[in-house]
């Protein structure tokens, strides 16, 4: 069956435009997948809309979280051929449909929004009121601060990724083992005592003392990069890289079906370069979650990263573990014995009635010293204060 070619502007061209809309909605679609979609459309035909939707979804979607976006966008884009032809006259498609725009997903709304060519200005209207500035109004910034990372559109997501880099995370400071001369302390600084005595003819006018130095806690971070945590993982990696840049001891690991050491990537000064290096290192991105097996790898190969019982361990995950709860319980017990605090940063706390009832979540909740929310900008700004309160307990 010949479905037409790009020169006549028929279905093959519509599939190309649909692929561009998917790409703008954040779905990973390249030219190879668009070509496969055209072949799939020729195989299944256009008699059944459901059959064609299933065929295109099979070749154009590789991640589970993109399937709902695909189905909603497919329903709007291919509702009416006349509408599709109008959409193709623009750089990226816009659509008319039965569904209210406010009820659509943010990624779908952005993909369907009309675009203008580079350098083209909008027609001026006397009664047109400017509601949004390129620099972002205060109301828009306030909305983004309270918006869940998983509900952001593609443009908003990149904007928030830049904002998280400006949030500071001063970690609690504790007394170190090393000492330095100071005004207070339980021990005398004898070299300083002798110098003072030599300056005053043997009279001791002041007794210098030794006081303990202060240092930030050694930090160990475990970031879940499974499919359910994909949109949180990148933002939190960018946040931690910028917020903990001054830490003398910082070890970062990513875990999904295996453990990946991201500490070499975190040594890079630029956050964008760190994210690029991390994406190369992580081979199980958007896969499953096996925290127990990952902690076993940490214990066997990276156990010395935990400095005595002084390390602060942050586990960033939603707790949807697919491994054996007994293995996870054993490894968390070991981790709890070798760290100062084990804190669980859970994005599912965005739900008011959330309780850790899943098997992996229940085990993690039993061993963690505290659970904190990290699902929006406001929670990240309050993270330092929450950490300080938990460390005082």
Secondary structure, 3 states (H helix, E strand, C coil): CCCCCCCCCCHHHHHHHHHHHHHHCCCCCCHHHHHHHHHHHHHHCCCCHHHHHHHHHHHHCCCHHHHHHHHHHHHHHCCCHHHHHHHCCCCCCCCCCCCCHHHCCHHHHHHHCCCCCCCCCCCCCCCCCCCCCCCCCHHHHHHHHHCCHHHCCHHHHHHHHHHHHHCCCCCCEEEEEEEEEECCCCEECHHHHHHHHHHCCCCCCCCCEEEEEEEECCEEEEEECCHHHHHHHHHHHHHHHHHCCCCCCEEEEEECCCEEECHHHHCCCCHHHHHHHHHHHCCCCCCCCCHHHHHHHHHHHCHHHCCCCCCEEEEECCCCCCCCHHHHHHHHHHHHHCCCEEEEECHHHHCCCCCCCCHHHHHHHHHCCEEECCCCHHHHHCHHHHHHHHHHC
